[in-house]
Amino acid sequence: MSIPVAGQPAPGHQPRAGMQIKKGIQQWIKVLPFIFLGVAGTAVFVIYPMIRNILISFQEYSIMPNAENPYIGFENYVSAFTDPNNKVLMAIRNTFLNVAVTVPINWFLAIVFAVLINLHFVKHKIVFRTVYYLPIITSWIVVAFLFRFLFAGGEYGLINYIFYKQLGIFDAPVNFLANYWSAMIVIWLFHIWKTVGWGVVIYLAALQGISKEYYEAAAIDGANGSRQFWSITVPMLGPVTAFVVINLINGAFNFFPQVYFITRGGPMDQTQTLPSLMYLQAFKNFNFGYASAVAVMMGIAVFLLTYSQMKKFGNQRFL
C-alpha cells in the first residue's frame, strides 16, 4: 500500500484548481447559447443599424432598387447647418430645451410624490402606485388625444371652456397649439404627465431600503421633515437618482410622439425636435442621408451628455 507523499494529492482525487476549471468550463458551456443569442441580437438590431446609419449619412442615399447611392462626404452634415430655414438649429434648440425643462421637473416630482406616498400614515400605497403608473402603460395616442382635447383652440377645448366660458379669466379663447411657447408648454406637460409615474415607482422601491434609524436619529437631533428630506433621503437615493436622471435625459432627447401627436412640428416647424425632424426628412421627404446625419449628431450628443452624467454621479460618494 503506497503512502501519499507530502504536498501531493491523494490517489483518485483531482487538484482543487483542476476541479474549479472543469466546473467553470461546464458553466460556460451551459450559458454560451444564451450569450450567443444576446450578442447576435445586439449585433443585428443595434450594431449593424448603427454602422449602416453612419455610412448612409455620408451618402446621397435612395431606397429605389439598384440606386447608386454615391458617397458625398460631409455634405449632409454641412447642409444640416446651412439650411436657410434653420430647421436643424431649431430642432437642436428645442431638444436641449426639452432636456433642461422636463428632466429637473420630472425628477423633483418623482422623488417628492414617492416620499409623500411612502409616509407611514398614508394608506392604500398600491392604489397610489397604480394611479401614478397608469399613464405609463396608456397608449401615447390615447394620451395625445386627451391633451389635444384639453388644449384645443376655440370655445370647446376643456381649458378654454373653463377659463373663458365659465370663469371669464381669458378675454378670448386661446389657440395653444398655434403659438410656439404655449405649444411647447403643452408638449412638456404631456411628457411629464406621461412619464413621471415611472420615476415614482423606482423611487418607491428604493425608499424601502432606507433604514428608519436615520430618520429617528435626525428627529432626536431636531431635524424637521424638509431637513430630513434633503440631508437623508436625497443623498441615500444617490445611486438610484443617477439611474433615473440618465433615463430621463435619454427620454427627453427622444421627443418624437410628444411632438408628432400633438403639434406635428407646428406652427411652421417651430416645435420640431431632432427625432421628429429625422422622421420628417426620412419618411416624408425621403432624404435619408440628411436624416442619418442628424441621427449621428444626436447620438453623439446623447452619448456625451449621458457619459458626463455617469461620470459625475460615479465620482460622488453617497451615505
C-alpha positions in Angstrom: 0.0 0.0 0.0 1.5 3.3 -1.2 1.7 6.3 1.2 0.9 9.7 -0.4 3.9 11.9 -0.5 3.5 15.2 1.4 2.4 18.1 -0.8 0.8 15.8 -3.5 -2.9 15.0 -3.8 -4.1 11.6 -2.7 -4.7 9.0 -5.4 -8.1 9.3 -7.1 -8.5 12.9 -6.1 -8.1 15.8 -8.7 -6.4 19.0 -7.6 -8.9 21.6 -6.4 -7.8 24.1 -9.1 -8.5 21.4 -11.7 -12.0 20.8 -10.4 -12.7 24.5 -10.4 -11.6 24.8 -14.0 -13.7 21.9 -15.1 -16.7 23.3 -13.2 -16.2 26.7 -14.9 -16.0 25.1 -18.3 -19.2 23.3 -17.7 -20.9 26.5 -16.6 -19.7 28.4 -19.7 -21.0 25.6 -21.9 -24.4 26.0 -20.3 -24.6 29.7 -20.7 -22.9 30.1 -24.1 -26.1 29.6 -26.1 -27.8 32.5 -24.2 -24.7 34.7 -24.5 -24.6 34.0 -28.2 -28.3 34.9 -28.6 -27.8 38.2 -26.8 -24.6 39.1 -28.8 -26.3 38.1 -32.1 -29.4 40.2 -31.2 -27.3 43.2 -30.3 -25.2 42.8 -33.5 -28.3 42.5 -35.7 -30.6 45.1 -34.1 -28.1 47.6 -32.7 -24.5 47.5 -34.0 -25.3 46.8 -37.7 -28.1 49.5 -37.9 -25.8 52.0 -36.2 -22.9 51.4 -38.5 -25.3 51.4 -41.5 -26.7 54.7 -40.4 -23.3 56.2 -40.2 -22.4 55.1 -43.7 -25.7 56.4 -45.1 -25.0 59.8 -43.5 -22.1 60.1 -46.0 -24.2 59.1 -49.0 -26.9 60.6 -51.2 -29.0 57.6 -50.3 -32.1 56.4 -52.1 -34.3 53.5 -51.3 -35.0 52.8 -55.0 -33.8 49.4 -56.3 -30.4 49.4 -57.9 -29.8 53.0 -56.9 -26.1 54.1 -57.0 -26.1 55.9 -53.6 -22.9 57.8 -54.2 -20.7 59.0 -51.3 -20.8 62.8 -50.9 -18.6 63.2 -47.8 -19.8 65.6 -45.2 -22.3 67.4 -47.4 -25.3 66.1 -45.4 -23.7 67.5 -42.2 -22.9 70.8 -43.9 -26.4 71.1 -45.4 -27.9 70.4 -41.9 -26.3 73.6 -40.6 -26.6 75.7 -43.7 -30.3 75.2 -44.2 -31.8 78.7 -44.8 -34.8 77.7 -42.7 -32.6 76.7 -39.8 -34.6 73.6 -39.2 -31.8 71.6 -37.6 -30.8 74.5 -35.3 -34.4 74.9 -34.2 -34.7 71.2 -33.6 -31.4 71.2 -31.6 -32.7 74.2 -29.5 -36.0 72.5 -28.8 -34.4 69.2 -28.0 -32.0 70.7 -25.4 -34.8 72.9 -24.1 -36.8 69.8 -23.5 -34.0 68.3 -21.5 -33.4 71.4 -19.5 -37.1 71.9 -18.6 -38.6 68.4 -18.2 -35.7 66.5 -16.6 -35.4 68.6 -13.4 -39.2 68.8 -13.0 -39.7 65.1 -13.7 -37.0 64.2 -11.2 -38.3 66.5 -8.5 -42.0 65.5 -8.9 -41.0 61.8 -8.9 -39.0 61.9 -5.7 -41.5 64.2 -3.9 -44.5 62.1 -4.8 -42.6 58.9 -3.9 -41.7 60.3 -0.4 -45.3 61.5 0.2 -46.8 58.2 -0.8 -44.2 56.3 1.4 -45.1 58.2 4.6 -46.2 55.8 7.3 -49.6 57.4 7.8 -50.5 57.1 4.1 -52.7 54.0 3.4 -53.5 52.2 0.2 -50.0 52.6 -1.3 -50.7 50.1 -4.0 -53.6 52.2 -5.2 -51.4 55.3 -5.4 -48.7 53.3 -7.3 -51.3 52.1 -9.8 -52.7 55.6 -10.3 -49.2 57.1 -10.9 -48.1 54.3 -13.2 -51.3 54.2 -15.2 -50.2 56.9 -17.7 -47.0 54.9 -18.4 -49.0 51.9 -19.7 -51.5 54.0 -21.5 -51.0 54.4 -25.2 -49.2 57.5 -26.4 -52.0 58.1 -29.0 -54.7 58.0 -26.3 -52.9 60.4 -24.0 -52.1 62.7 -27.0 -55.8 62.9 -28.0 -56.6 63.7 -24.4 -54.2 66.6 -24.3 -55.3 67.8 -27.7 -58.9 67.9 -26.3 -57.7 69.7 -23.2 -55.8 72.4 -25.0 -57.9 72.6 -28.2 -58.5 76.1 -29.7 -61.9 77.6 -29.7 -64.6 77.6 -27.0 -64.8 73.8 -26.6 -61.4 72.8 -25.6 -61.6 72.0 -21.9 -59.1 74.6 -20.7 -60.7 77.3 -22.8 -64.2 76.2 -21.8 -63.3 76.5 -18.1 -61.2 79.7 -18.2 -63.1 81.5 -21.0 -66.8 80.3 -20.9 -67.2 79.6 -17.2 -64.7 81.7 -15.3 -64.2 84.5 -17.8 -60.4 84.7 -17.0 -59.5 84.6 -20.7 -60.7 87.5 -22.8 -60.8 85.2 -25.8 -60.3 81.5 -26.5 -56.5 80.7 -26.6 -55.2 78.7 -29.5 -52.5 77.0 -27.5 -51.0 74.9 -30.4 -50.7 77.9 -32.8 -48.1 79.7 -30.6 -44.6 78.5 -30.1 -44.2 78.8 -26.4 -47.7 77.7 -25.5 -47.3 74.7 -27.8 -44.0 73.8 -26.2 -45.6 74.1 -22.7 -48.4 71.7 -23.8 -45.7 69.2 -25.1 -43.8 69.5 -21.8 -46.9 68.9 -19.7 -47.8 65.9 -21.9 -44.3 64.4 -21.5 -44.1 65.0 -17.7 -47.6 63.6 -17.0 -46.9 60.6 -19.2 -43.6 59.7 -17.7 -43.4 60.9 -14.1 -45.0 57.7 -12.8 -42.0 55.7 -13.8 -39.8 57.7 -11.6 -42.3 57.5 -8.7 -42.3 53.7 -8.9 -38.5 53.5 -9.0 -38.1 55.8 -6.0 -40.8 54.0 -4.0 -38.9 50.8 -4.4 -35.6 52.5 -3.4 -37.2 54.1 -0.3 -37.9 50.7 1.1 -34.2 50.2 1.5 -33.5 53.2 3.7 -33.3 52.3 7.4 -35.8 54.2 9.6 -33.0 54.6 12.2 -31.6 57.5 10.2 -34.8 59.4 10.4 -35.3 58.6 14.1 -31.8 59.9 14.9 -32.4 63.0 12.9 -35.7 63.6 14.7 -33.9 63.3 18.0 -31.4 65.9 16.8 -34.3 68.2 16.0 -34.3 67.9 12.2 -37.7 68.7 10.6 -39.2 66.9 7.6 -37.6 69.1 4.9 -34.2 68.9 6.6 -34.5 65.1 6.7 -35.5 65.0 3.1 -32.5 67.0 1.8 -30.0 65.6 4.3 -31.0 61.9 4.4 -33.4 60.9 1.7 -31.8 62.6 -1.3 -28.2 61.6 -0.5 -29.3 58.0 0.3 -31.1 57.8 -3.0 -28.0 59.0 -4.9 -27.3 55.8 -7.0 -31.0 55.5 -7.9 -31.0 59.2 -8.8 -28.2 58.6 -11.2 -30.2 55.8 -12.9 -33.4 57.9 -13.0 -31.7 61.1 -14.3 -29.8 59.3 -17.1 -33.0 57.6 -18.3 -34.9 60.9 -18.0 -32.3 62.6 -20.2 -32.5 59.8 -22.8 -36.3 60.1 -22.8 -36.2 63.9 -23.2 -33.9 63.5 -26.2 -36.4 61.1 -27.8 -39.2 63.6 -28.1 -41.0 62.1 -31.0 -44.5 61.0 -30.0 -44.9 64.1 -27.9 -44.3 66.3 -31.0 -45.8 64.1 -33.7 -49.1 63.5 -32.0 -49.6 67.0 -30.5 -48.3 69.6 -32.9 -46.9 67.7 -35.9 -43.9 70.1 -35.6 -46.0 73.2 -36.0 -46.5 76.0 -36.0 -44.2 76.5 -39.1 -41.9 73.6 -37.9 -41.0 75.7 -34.8 -41.6 72.8 -32.4 -39.7 70.2 -34.3 -37.1 68.2 -32.3 -34.3 66.1 -33.6 -36.3 62.8 -33.7 -39.3 64.4 -35.3 -37.1 66.2 -37.9 -35.4 62.9 -38.7 -38.8 61.3 -39.3 -39.9 64.2 -41.5 -36.7 64.2 -43.6 -36.5 60.4 -44.0 -40.1 59.3 -44.4 -41.8 62.4 -45.8 -39.0 64.0 -47.9 -37.1 60.7 -48.5 -33.9 62.5 -47.7 -32.3 59.6 -45.8 -28.7 60.8 -45.9 -29.7 64.1 -44.3 -31.8 62.3 -41.7 -28.9 59.9 -40.9 -26.6 62.8 -40.4 -29.0 64.3 -37.9 -29.3 61.0 -36.2 -25.5 60.6 -35.9 -25.1 64.1 -34.4 -28.0 63.4 -31.9 -26.4 60.1 -31.0 -23.1 61.8 -30.2 -24.8 64.5 -28.1 -26.7 61.8 -26.1 -23.6 59.8 -25.5 -21.6 62.8 -24.3 -24.3 64.1 -22.1 -25.1 60.6 -20.6 -21.4 59.9 -20.1 -20.8 63.2 -18.3 -23.7 62.4 -16.0 -22.5 58.9 -15.3 -19.0 60.2 -14.5 -20.5 63.0 -12.3 -22.6 60.6 -10.3 -19.8 58.0 -10.3 -17.4 60.4 -8.6 -19.8 61.2 -5.8 -19.8 59.5 -2.5 -23.1 58.5 -1.0 -24.0 57.7 2.6 
